[in-house]
Amino acid sequence: MNTSATILICDDNEANRILLNDLILSIGHVPLLAENGLSALAQIRTAKPDLVLLDILMPEMDGFGVLQRMRAEGMLPGIPVIVISSVDEVESIVRCIEEGADDYLIKPFNQVLLTARISASLQKKQFRDREQEFQRLIEEYNLNLEARVREEVTKNTEVELQRAKLSRYLSPKVVEEVLKSERPVDLGGTNRFVTVLFTDIRGYTDISHEMPAGEVMEFLNEHFTDLSRIVFDYEGTLDKFIGDSVMAVFGWPFSTDHDELNAVGAARRMQEAVKKRNEKWAELGRLQIKMAIGINSGNVFAGNLGSPQKMDFTVIGETVNISARLQGIAQGGEIIVGAPTFEKIRGELEFDDIGKVSLKNLKEPFQCYRLKWE
């Protein structure tokens, strides 16, 4: 980091405080000193340091108490904490991490190692701060966008209002079919048989650390644009983005005779799009990615979910959970489908039978298949 950070040193031993104070100054940061947990909490609340170096064994309030209060007051993980203690029992280390500490060093500590840990923790905080600011800007943008839309809807006809509503989930082609159809589309909630698709980028956390925040945003926008277009091309409904993941539904608002085949076809196109993007990125010397996909078919409850202030279409039920679990067991580059999907398209595509797999929260093992797509 190029900017100076404020680092709070909390240790009841004066010699340790002086040693850490000098180290912090030597690496270009601003130290604050506290001789016990109560004093540390007071300074955390007022000065809001960028990092805390925390001892465990202290009078009045120990390090565990400080971590507990910081968590209770919502200060974690916004302010990273490195515990520096002579207590080297595994139980104490585990407890500190469980209470919210980012790291743990045992006294006497190596100054070079501590300097590296400080730098890493401050970089992670900087990334979290940027991520929070990015989320705030998104929310602010959404609020402004919603305000502009509300101003415009008063000028639109009822058909245009419905079109704007459906366009959040559906391709333009399906939107027009909905508007022309005499069949009602119940956005309030209905039971349907659908096919659900989940994607996830493997190693996304490493990618986000390796790339500047601006490049991460550019990458995600490009990735989501490609996948959304593919979902619409295959008559699917875009349910939501979850971090770096995409959830899509095939069979709502109208079921076709080939929802399952559409979902698997879309998954294959998605993997091909990732492969093509990797080839382009390789020429630029940028990181490569792999994506895992899970697909399952079954009954769900489909409808709008949220509050009067913000509401989005989604589907819920065991079928959705299983789809997410299948994505979770898939390796990068794989497309795993459940037996209900496989049975609907048996003979249409080639699959490897990977047998029955134990999935979280399912009592019985679940039959799965891996698509041969390359």
KEKE-3310 file (N, C-alpha, C; in steps of 0.2 Angstrom, whole numbers, plus 5000, padded with zeros to 4 digits):
npx = (5004:5002:4998:4997:4993:4983:4987:4983:4990:4989:4994:4999:5012:5025:5037:5035:5025:5033:5042:5034:5028:5039:5042:5030:5031:5043:5039:5031:5018:5005:5006:4995:4992:4988:4985:4977:4963:4950:4954:4959:4947:4940:4948:4947:4933:4933:4944:4944:4954:4964:4970:4972:4983:4984:4986:4983:4983:4979:4976:4960:4952:4953:4961:4952:4940:4940:4939:4926:4918:4921:4915:4902:4898:4899:4911:4919:4921:4927:4937:4953:4961:4976:4982:4994:5003:5010:5003:5002:4994:4984:4971:4968:4972:4963:4951:4953:4953:4940:4933:4935:4947:4960:4973:4987:5000:5014:5023:5041:5040:5044:5050:5051:5042:5030:5029:5026:5013:5006:5006:4999:4986:4982:4980:4970:4960:4959:4954:4942:4936:4935:4926:4915:4912:4910:4898:4890:4889:4883:4870:4866:4866:4856:4845:4844:4841:4829:4821:4821:4815:4802:4797:4796:4787:4774:4771:4770:4760:4749:4754:4767:4772:4771:4780:4792:4793:4794:4806:4816:4819:4817:4821:4820:4812:4804:4798:4789:4781:4775:4767:4759:4752:4737:4738:4739:4752:4758:4765:4765:4766:4768:4766:4778:4785:4801:4818:4833:4848:4864:4879:4897:4912:4927:4940:4938:4941:4955:4957:4951:4960:4971:4969:4967:4953:4945:4948:4942:4929:4926:4929:4919:4907:4908:4908:4895:4887:4890:4885:4871:4866:4867:4858:4846:4846:4843:4830:4828:4826:4833:4837:4845:4861:4874:4886:4900:4892:4879:4862:4849:4833:4824:4809:4800:4792:4784:4782:4792:4794:4806:4814:4824:4833:4837:4842:4854:4860:4862:4871:4882:4886:4889:4901:4909:4910:4917:4929:4933:4935:4946:4956:4957:4961:4973:4982:4983:4990:4983:4974:4968:4951:4940:4924:4911:4896:4880:4865:4847:4831:4814:4800:4796:4793:4788:4790:4788:4799:4803:4802:4791:4798:4809:4809:4811:4810:4811:4814:4810:4814:4817:4822:4830:4839:4846:4851:4861:4869:4874:4881:4891:4898:4904:4918:4930:4926:4917:4900:4887:4873:4857:4848:4834:4834:4843:4835:4825:4831:4838:4848:4849:4861:4878:4883:4893:4891:4891:4887:4879:4878:4882:4874:4873:4861:4853:4844:4846:4858:4861:4858:4869:4875:4888:4891:4897:4906:4916)
npy = (4994:5011:5022:5029:5020:5019:5011:5002:4998:4986:4981:4976:4976:4987:4987:4979:4987:4998:4992:4988:5000:5007:4999:5000:5014:5013:5007:5016:5019:5025:5024:5020:5019:5007:5001:4991:4981:4988:5001:5000:4997:5009:5018:5012:5014:5028:5033:5024:5014:5007:4995:4982:4977:4965:4960:4945:4941:4952:4964:4969:4969:4956:4950:4941:4946:4959:4956:4950:4960:4969:4962:4961:4974:4976:4979:4970:4961:4973:4981:4974:4962:4957:4945:4945:4936:4928:4916:4900:4889:4878:4879:4892:4899:4895:4899:4913:4915:4911:4920:4931:4936:4940:4935:4927:4928:4922:4927:4927:4938:4937:4951:4954:4944:4949:4962:4958:4952:4962:4971:4962:4961:4974:4976:4968:4974:4986:4981:4976:4987:4994:4986:4987:5001:5000:4992:5001:5011:5004:5002:5015:5019:5010:5015:5028:5025:5018:5028:5037:5028:5027:5040:5039:5029:5034:5040:5030:5017:5003:4992:4994:4996:4983:4977:4982:4977:4963:4962:4962:4949:4941:4936:4948:4942:4932:4941:4948:4938:4934:4946:4946:4934:4926:4919:4920:4927:4923:4933:4933:4921:4904:4886:4877:4866:4866:4869:4871:4881:4883:4893:4894:4903:4895:4898:4911:4920:4921:4927:4939:4945:4945:4954:4972:4981:4988:4981:4969:4972:4975:4963:4954:4961:4958:4944:4942:4948:4940:4927:4930:4933:4921:4913:4920:4917:4903:4903:4905:4911:4924:4923:4928:4936:4930:4935:4930:4921:4914:4912:4903:4900:4888:4885:4894:4909:4902:4885:4874:4861:4857:4861:4856:4852:4864:4870:4862:4864:4878:4878:4872:4881:4891:4886:4885:4899:4904:4897:4902:4916:4914:4911:4923:4931:4924:4929:4941:4940:4938:4932:4915:4907:4895:4887:4880:4871:4867:4858:4855:4847:4849:4852:4868:4883:4898:4915:4932:4939:4947:4964:4977:4988:4983:4971:4955:4943:4925:4908:4895:4880:4862:4858:4869:4870:4858:4859:4869:4862:4853:4861:4864:4852:4850:4851:4863:4868:4858:4851:4846:4836:4832:4817:4819:4828:4822:4811:4816:4820:4809:4801:4811:4819:4815:4808:4805:4793:4796:4791:4789:4802:4809:4823:4839:4840:4832:4816:4804:4797:4806:4803:4807:4815:4818:4829:4826:4838:4844)
npz = (5000:4996:5004:5020:5035:5049:5064:5078:5093:5105:5120:5136:5140:5141:5135:5124:5117:5114:5105:5095:5091:5086:5075:5067:5064:5056:5045:5039:5044:5055:5072:5086:5103:5116:5132:5138:5136:5137:5135:5122:5115:5117:5109:5097:5094:5093:5085:5074:5068:5055:5057:5069:5081:5093:5109:5120:5134:5146:5158:5165:5153:5142:5126:5120:5125:5119:5105:5105:5108:5098:5087:5091:5090:5077:5071:5065:5049:5046:5052:5052:5062:5070:5080:5092:5103:5117:5120:5115:5113:5103:5105:5109:5098:5088:5094:5093:5079:5077:5083:5075:5072:5060:5059:5067:5077:5086:5101:5105:5091:5073:5065:5051:5046:5053:5047:5034:5036:5041:5030:5021:5027:5028:5014:5011:5018:5011:4999:5003:5007:4995:4989:4996:4994:4981:4981:4987:4978:4968:4973:4975:4962:4958:4965:4960:4947:4948:4952:4941:4932:4938:4936:4922:4920:4921:4909:4901:4892:4899:4893:4890:4903:4908:4899:4903:4916:4914:4906:4915:4918:4907:4889:4875:4865:4872:4880:4871:4867:4879:4881:4870:4871:4877:4888:4905:4915:4930:4941:4954:4961:4959:4957:4947:4935:4931:4924:4932:4932:4938:4938:4942:4945:4947:4959:4960:4970:4971:4959:4960:4970:4962:4952:4948:4956:4946:4935:4939:4939:4926:4920:4926:4921:4908:4908:4914:4904:4893:4897:4901:4888:4882:4890:4886:4873:4873:4877:4891:4908:4916:4932:4944:4949:4959:4968:4959:4952:4942:4941:4932:4924:4916:4907:4913:4909:4901:4897:4887:4874:4876:4887:4896:4887:4882:4893:4895:4883:4884:4894:4889:4878:4887:4893:4882:4878:4889:4887:4875:4879:4887:4878:4872:4882:4886:4876:4880:4891:4903:4917:4918:4918:4926:4924:4934:4932:4937:4935:4936:4936:4941:4952:4957:4967:4959:4958:4963:4975:4990:4997:4999:4995:4987:4975:4968:4954:4957:4960:4971:4981:4983:4971:4966:4976:4975:4962:4965:4973:4964:4956:4965:4967:4955:4944:4938:4922:4920:4917:4927:4928:4936:4939:4935:4925:4916:4912:4904:4893:4888:4877:4868:4870:4875:4890:4905:4917:4933:4944:4961:4971:4987:4993:5001:5014:5009:5011:5004:4993:4977:4960:4947:4932:4920:4908:4891:4883:4876)
capx = (5000:5006:4995:4999:4988:4983:4987:4982:4994:4986:4998:5000:5019:5027:5043:5032:5022:5038:5045:5029:5028:5045:5041:5025:5034:5048:5036:5027:5012:5004:5004:4991:4994:4983:4989:4973:4957:4946:4957:4959:4940:4938:4951:4944:4927:4934:4949:4943:4960:4964:4972:4973:4988:4981:4988:4978:4983:4979:4971:4953:4949:4958:4960:4946:4934:4940:4936:4919:4915:4921:4910:4895:4897:4899:4917:4923:4928:4929:4944:4956:4965:4981:4984:5002:5003:5014:4999:5003:4990:4980:4964:4968:4973:4957:4946:4954:4951:4933:4930:4935:4954:4963:4979:4989:5008:5017:5029:5043:5038:5049:5048:5050:5035:5025:5028:5022:5006:5003:5004:4993:4980:4980:4978:4964:4955:4958:4950:4935:4933:4933:4920:4909:4911:4907:4891:4886:4888:4878:4864:4864:4864:4849:4840:4843:4838:4822:4818:4820:4809:4795:4795:4794:4781:4768:4770:4769:4754:4750:4758:4774:4774:4772:4786:4798:4794:4796:4812:4821:4820:4816:4823:4815:4808:4799:4793:4784:4777:4771:4763:4754:4748:4731:4739:4741:4759:4757:4771:4764:4768:4764:4770:4780:4790:4806:4825:4837:4855:4869:4886:4901:4919:4932:4946:4937:4944:4961:4957:4949:4966:4977:4967:4964:4946:4942:4948:4938:4922:4926:4928:4912:4902:4909:4906:4888:4884:4890:4880:4864:4864:4866:4852:4840:4846:4840:4823:4828:4824:4838:4835:4849:4868:4875:4893:4902:4888:4873:4856:4844:4828:4821:4802:4795:4785:4780:4786:4792:4795:4813:4817:4830:4839:4839:4847:4860:4863:4865:4877:4888:4888:4893:4908:4913:4911:4923:4935:4935:4937:4952:4960:4958:4965:4980:4986:4985:4994:4979:4972:4963:4946:4936:4918:4907:4889:4875:4858:4843:4824:4809:4795:4798:4788:4790:4786:4792:4801:4806:4799:4787:4803:4813:4806:4814:4808:4815:4811:4813:4812:4822:4825:4835:4845:4850:4855:4866:4874:4877:4887:4896:4903:4907:4925:4930:4925:4912:4893:4884:4866:4854:4844:4828:4836:4845:4830:4821:4835:4842:4849:4850:4868:4882:4885:4896:4887:4896:4884:4875:4883:4879:4873:4872:4854:4848:4845:4848:4862:4858:4861:4872:4879:4893:4890:4903:4904:4922)
capy = (5000:5017:5027:5028:5018:5020:5005:5002:4993:4985:4977:4978:4976:4993:4986:4977:4993:5002:4989:4988:5007:5009:4995:5003:5020:5012:5005:5022:5020:5029:5020:5022:5014:5005:4996:4986:4980:4994:5007:4998:4998:5016:5021:5009:5018:5035:5034:5019:5012:5003:4988:4982:4972:4964:4955:4941:4941:4959:4966:4973:4966:4952:4950:4938:4951:4964:4953:4949:4967:4972:4958:4963:4981:4977:4982:4965:4961:4980:4982:4968:4961:4952:4944:4944:4934:4922:4910:4896:4884:4878:4881:4899:4902:4893:4903:4920:4915:4910:4927:4936:4939:4939:4932:4925:4927:4920:4930:4933:4937:4939:4957:4953:4941:4953:4967:4955:4950:4969:4973:4958:4963:4981:4976:4965:4979:4990:4978:4975:4994:4996:4982:4990:5007:4998:4990:5007:5015:5001:5003:5022:5019:5007:5019:5033:5022:5017:5035:5039:5024:5029:5046:5038:5025:5038:5042:5024:5013:4997:4987:4996:4994:4976:4975:4984:4973:4957:4963:4961:4942:4937:4939:4952:4938:4930:4946:4949:4932:4935:4952:4944:4928:4926:4915:4924:4926:4925:4935:4933:4915:4898:4880:4875:4861:4869:4866:4877:4881:4887:4893:4897:4903:4892:4902:4919:4924:4922:4931:4946:4947:4946:4959:4978:4981:4990:4975:4964:4974:4974:4955:4952:4963:4955:4938:4941:4949:4934:4922:4932:4933:4914:4911:4922:4913:4897:4904:4904:4916:4926:4924:4932:4936:4929:4936:4928:4916:4915:4907:4904:4895:4886:4883:4899:4909:4897:4879:4872:4854:4856:4865:4852:4852:4871:4872:4859:4868:4884:4877:4870:4887:4895:4884:4887:4906:4904:4894:4907:4921:4912:4911:4930:4933:4922:4933:4948:4938:4939:4926:4911:4905:4889:4888:4874:4872:4862:4858:4850:4848:4847:4857:4874:4889:4903:4921:4938:4938:4953:4968:4982:4993:4980:4964:4952:4936:4920:4901:4892:4873:4858:4857:4874:4868:4852:4862:4873:4857:4850:4865:4864:4846:4850:4854:4869:4866:4852:4852:4841:4836:4827:4812:4821:4832:4817:4806:4820:4821:4803:4799:4817:4821:4810:4809:4800:4791:4797:4787:4792:4806:4812:4830:4842:4841:4826:4810:4799:4799:4808:4801:4812:4813:4823:4830:4826:4843:4846)
capz = (5000:4996:5009:5027:5038:5057:5067:5085:5096:5111:5124:5142:5141:5139:5130:5118:5114:5111:5100:5089:5089:5082:5069:5063:5061:5051:5038:5036:5046:5061:5078:5092:5109:5121:5137:5140:5131:5138:5132:5115:5112:5116:5103:5090:5092:5091:5080:5069:5065:5049:5059:5077:5084:5099:5114:5123:5141:5148:5164:5164:5147:5138:5119:5118:5126:5113:5099:5106:5108:5091:5083:5094:5088:5070:5068:5061:5048:5043:5055:5053:5069:5070:5087:5094:5110:5120:5121:5109:5113:5097:5107:5109:5091:5085:5097:5091:5073:5077:5086:5070:5070:5053:5059:5074:5078:5093:5103:5101:5084:5068:5063:5044:5045:5055:5042:5028:5038:5041:5023:5018:5031:5025:5007:5011:5020:5006:4994:5006:5007:4988:4987:5000:4991:4974:4982:4989:4972:4964:4977:4974:4955:4957:4968:4955:4941:4950:4953:4934:4929:4941:4932:4915:4919:4921:4902:4897:4893:4903:4890:4891:4910:4908:4895:4907:4921:4911:4903:4920:4918:4900:4883:4872:4861:4876:4883:4866:4867:4885:4880:4864:4873:4881:4894:4910:4918:4937:4944:4961:4963:4956:4956:4941:4934:4928:4925:4935:4930:4942:4936:4947:4943:4952:4960:4959:4976:4969:4953:4963:4973:4958:4947:4951:4956:4940:4930:4941:4937:4919:4919:4928:4917:4901:4909:4915:4898:4889:4900:4900:4881:4881:4893:4882:4866:4874:4880:4898:4912:4921:4939:4948:4949:4966:4968:4953:4950:4938:4941:4927:4925:4909:4908:4915:4911:4897:4896:4880:4874:4877:4893:4899:4882:4881:4899:4894:4877:4886:4898:4884:4875:4892:4894:4876:4879:4894:4883:4870:4882:4890:4873:4871:4888:4885:4871:4883:4897:4909:4921:4915:4923:4924:4927:4935:4931:4939:4932:4939:4935:4946:4954:4961:4968:4956:4959:4966:4982:4992:5001:4995:4992:4982:4974:4962:4953:4959:4961:4977:4982:4983:4965:4966:4981:4972:4956:4968:4976:4959:4954:4970:4966:4948:4944:4933:4915:4920:4918:4930:4928:4940:4935:4932:4919:4911:4909:4899:4887:4887:4870:4864:4871:4878:4897:4909:4923:4939:4950:4966:4975:4993:4993:5008:5016:5006:5015:5000:4987:4971:4954:4943:4926:4918:4900:4887:4879:4872)
cpx = (5004:5004:4997:4993:4988:4982:4987:4986:4991:4990:4999:5007:5022:5033:5040:5028:5027:5041:5040:5028:5033:5044:5036:5028:5039:5045:5031:5020:5011:5002:4999:4992:4989:4986:4984:4967:4952:4948:4957:4952:4938:4942:4949:4937:4928:4939:4948:4949:4959:4966:4973:4978:4986:4984:4982:4978:4984:4974:4965:4949:4954:4957:4954:4940:4934:4937:4929:4915:4915:4916:4903:4893:4898:4905:4921:4918:4931:4936:4948:4960:4970:4983:4991:5002:5008:5010:5000:4999:4985:4973:4963:4968:4966:4951:4947:4951:4943:4930:4931:4942:4956:4969:4981:4997:5010:5023:5034:5042:5044:5046:5047:5043:5029:5023:5024:5015:5003:5001:4999:4986:4977:4977:4971:4958:4954:4953:4943:4932:4931:4927:4914:4907:4907:4900:4887:4884:4883:4871:4861:4862:4857:4844:4838:4839:4830:4818:4816:4814:4803:4793:4793:4788:4774:4766:4769:4762:4755:4754:4766:4777:4775:4778:4792:4799:4796:4803:4818:4823:4820:4820:4818:4810:4802:4795:4788:4779:4772:4765:4757:4750:4742:4732:4742:4748:4758:4764:4771:4766:4764:4769:4771:4785:4795:4813:4829:4844:4859:4876:4890:4908:4923:4938:4944:4940:4951:4962:4956:4955:4971:4975:4965:4956:4943:4942:4943:4931:4921:4925:4922:4907:4902:4906:4898:4884:4884:4885:4873:4862:4863:4859:4846:4840:4842:4833:4823:4827:4830:4836:4839:4857:4869:4883:4896:4898:4882:4868:4851:4839:4825:4814:4797:4797:4781:4785:4786:4793:4802:4817:4824:4835:4841:4844:4854:4864:4866:4871:4883:4890:4892:4900:4912:4914:4917:4929:4938:4938:4944:4957:4962:4963:4972:4984:4988:4989:4990:4977:4967:4958:4943:4930:4915:4900:4885:4868:4854:4836:4819:4804:4798:4792:4791:4786:4791:4793:4805:4802:4795:4792:4807:4810:4809:4810:4813:4811:4815:4811:4818:4826:4831:4841:4849:4854:4861:4871:4877:4883:4892:4901:4906:4914:4925:4930:4920:4905:4890:4877:4863:4850:4838:4829:4838:4840:4826:4825:4840:4842:4851:4858:4872:4884:4889:4892:4892:4892:4880:4880:4879:4880:4871:4864:4850:4850:4848:4853:4858:4861:4863:4875:4883:4892:4897:4902:4910:4923)
cpy = (5006:5023:5024:5026:5019:5013:5005:4996:4992:4979:4980:4979:4982:4992:4983:4983:4997:4999:4989:4995:5009:5005:4998:5010:5019:5010:5010:5022:5023:5025:5023:5016:5013:5000:4991:4986:4986:5000:5006:5000:5005:5020:5018:5013:5025:5036:5029:5018:5008:4995:4988:4976:4971:4958:4951:4942:4948:4960:4969:4970:4962:4953:4947:4943:4957:4962:4952:4955:4970:4968:4960:4970:4982:4979:4977:4963:4968:4982:4976:4968:4956:4951:4942:4942:4928:4916:4906:4890:4884:4880:4889:4902:4901:4898:4911:4920:4915:4917:4932:4939:4936:4934:4931:4924:4926:4924:4925:4932:4940:4946:4957:4950:4945:4959:4964:4954:4957:4971:4969:4960:4970:4981:4973:4969:4984:4987:4977:4982:4996:4992:4985:4997:5005:4996:4996:5011:5011:5002:5010:5022:5016:5011:5025:5031:5021:5023:5037:5035:5026:5035:5044:5033:5028:5040:5036:5021:5007:4992:4988:4995:4987:4974:4977:4979:4966:4957:4962:4954:4939:4940:4943:4948:4935:4935:4948:4944:4932:4941:4950:4938:4930:4923:4920:4922:4928:4926:4935:4927:4909:4892:4878:4870:4865:4866:4872:4875:4885:4887:4896:4897:4900:4897:4909:4923:4926:4927:4938:4949:4949:4953:4966:4978:4983:4985:4970:4966:4973:4967:4953:4954:4960:4948:4937:4943:4943:4928:4924:4931:4925:4911:4913:4918:4906:4897:4903:4911:4918:4927:4929:4931:4935:4929:4935:4923:4918:4910:4908:4898:4894:4883:4888:4905:4904:4890:4877:4864:4852:4860:4862:4853:4859:4873:4869:4862:4874:4883:4875:4876:4891:4893:4886:4894:4907:4902:4899:4913:4920:4913:4918:4933:4930:4926:4939:4946:4939:4932:4922:4909:4898:4890:4881:4876:4866:4863:4853:4852:4846:4853:4862:4879:4895:4909:4927:4937:4945:4957:4973:4987:4990:4973:4961:4945:4931:4913:4898:4884:4869:4857:4863:4872:4863:4855:4866:4868:4854:4854:4865:4858:4846:4853:4859:4866:4860:4855:4846:4841:4831:4822:4814:4825:4826:4813:4810:4821:4815:4802:4805:4820:4815:4813:4803:4799:4791:4794:4791:4796:4809:4820:4833:4842:4836:4820:4805:4802:4801:4806:4807:4810:4819:4823:4830:4832:4846:4842)
cpz = (5000:5001:5016:5031:5046:5060:5074:5088:5103:5115:5130:5144:5138:5134:5124:5114:5111:5105:5094:5087:5084:5075:5064:5060:5056:5045:5036:5038:5053:5067:5083:5097:5114:5126:5140:5135:5131:5134:5124:5112:5112:5110:5097:5089:5090:5085:5073:5065:5059:5051:5066:5078:5091:5103:5117:5130:5143:5154:5161:5159:5143:5131:5117:5119:5121:5107:5099:5105:5101:5086:5085:5091:5081:5067:5064:5055:5045:5046:5056:5059:5068:5078:5088:5101:5111:5121:5115:5108:5106:5099:5107:5102:5087:5087:5094:5084:5072:5079:5081:5068:5063:5054:5066:5074:5085:5095:5105:5094:5079:5065:5055:5043:5047:5050:5036:5030:5039:5034:5020:5021:5028:5018:5007:5013:5015:5001:4997:5006:5000:4986:4990:4996:4984:4975:4983:4982:4967:4967:4975:4967:4954:4960:4963:4949:4942:4950:4946:4931:4932:4937:4925:4915:4919:4914:4898:4897:4897:4900:4891:4898:4911:4905:4900:4913:4919:4909:4908:4920:4912:4895:4880:4868:4866:4879:4878:4866:4873:4883:4875:4867:4878:4888:4899:4913:4925:4940:4952:4965:4961:4956:4949:4940:4929:4928:4927:4934:4935:4939:4942:4944:4948:4952:4959:4964:4974:4963:4956:4967:4968:4953:4951:4951:4950:4935:4932:4939:4930:4917:4920:4923:4910:4902:4910:4908:4893:4891:4899:4893:4879:4884:4889:4876:4867:4878:4887:4901:4916:4928:4943:4947:4957:4966:4961:4949:4946:4939:4936:4927:4918:4911:4912:4911:4907:4896:4889:4880:4875:4882:4895:4894:4881:4887:4898:4888:4879:4890:4894:4881:4880:4893:4887:4876:4883:4891:4878:4873:4885:4884:4871:4876:4888:4881:4875:4890:4903:4911:4917:4920:4921:4928:4928:4934:4933:4937:4935:4937:4940:4947:4958:4962:4965:4957:4962:4973:4984:4997:4996:4992:4986:4981:4968:4961:4955:4959:4967:4978:4982:4977:4964:4970:4978:4966:4959:4970:4970:4956:4959:4969:4959:4948:4938:4926:4915:4920:4921:4930:4933:4936:4932:4925:4914:4908:4904:4893:4885:4879:4866:4864:4875:4885:4899:4915:4929:4945:4955:4970:4981:4993:5000:5009:5013:5009:5011:4995:4981:4965:4950:4937:4924:4910:4897:4882:4874:4866)
residu = (MET:ASN:THR:SER:ALA:THR:ILE:LEU:ILE:CYS:ASP:ASP:ASN:GLU:ALA:ASN:ARG:ILE:LEU:LEU:ASN:ASP:LEU:ILE:LEU:SER:ILE:GLY:HIS:VAL:PRO:LEU:LEU:ALA:GLU:ASN:GLY:LEU:SER:ALA:LEU:ALA:GLN:ILE:ARG:THR:ALA:LYS:PRO:ASP:LEU:VAL:LEU:LEU:ASP:ILE:LEU:MET:PRO:GLU:MET:ASP:GLY:PHE:GLY:VAL:LEU:GLN:ARG:MET:ARG:ALA:GLU:GLY:MET:LEU:PRO:GLY:ILE:PRO:VAL:ILE:VAL:ILE:SER:SER:VAL:ASP:GLU:VAL:GLU:SER:ILE:VAL:ARG:CYS:ILE:GLU:GLU:GLY:ALA:ASP:ASP:TYR:LEU:ILE:LYS:PRO:PHE:ASN:GLN:VAL:LEU:LEU:THR:ALA:ARG:ILE:SER:ALA:SER:LEU:GLN:LYS:LYS:GLN:PHE:ARG:ASP:ARG:GLU:GLN:GLU:PHE:GLN:ARG:LEU:ILE:GLU:GLU:TYR:ASN:LEU:ASN:LEU:GLU:ALA:ARG:VAL:ARG:GLU:GLU:VAL:THR:LYS:ASN:THR:GLU:VAL:GLU:LEU:GLN:ARG:ALA:LYS:LEU:SER:ARG:TYR:LEU:SER:PRO:LYS:VAL:VAL:GLU:GLU:VAL:LEU:LYS:SER:GLU:ARG:PRO:VAL:ASP:LEU:GLY:GLY:THR:ASN:ARG:PHE:VAL:THR:VAL:LEU:PHE:THR:ASP:ILE:ARG:GLY:TYR:THR:ASP:ILE:SER:HIS:GLU:MET:PRO:ALA:GLY:GLU:VAL:MET:GLU:PHE:LEU:ASN:GLU:HIS:PHE:THR:ASP:LEU:SER:ARG:ILE:VAL:PHE:ASP:TYR:GLU:GLY:THR:LEU:ASP:LYS:PHE:ILE:GLY:ASP:SER:VAL:MET:ALA:VAL:PHE:GLY:TRP:PRO:PHE:SER:THR:ASP:HIS:ASP:GLU:LEU:ASN:ALA:VAL:GLY:ALA:ALA:ARG:ARG:MET:GLN:GLU:ALA:VAL:LYS:LYS:ARG:ASN:GLU:LYS:TRP:ALA:GLU:LEU:GLY:ARG:LEU:GLN:ILE:LYS:MET:ALA:ILE:GLY:ILE:ASN:SER:GLY:ASN:VAL:PHE:ALA:GLY:ASN:LEU:GLY:SER:PRO:GLN:LYS:MET:ASP:PHE:THR:VAL:ILE:GLY:GLU:THR:VAL:ASN:ILE:SER:ALA:ARG:LEU:GLN:GLY:ILE:ALA:GLN:GLY:GLY:GLU:ILE:ILE:VAL:GLY:ALA:PRO:THR:PHE:GLU:LYS:ILE:ARG:GLY:GLU:LEU:GLU:PHE:ASP:ASP:ILE:GLY:LYS:VAL:SER:LEU:LYS:ASN:LEU:LYS:GLU:PRO:PHE:GLN:CYS:TYR:ARG:LEU:LYS:TRP:GLU)
# end
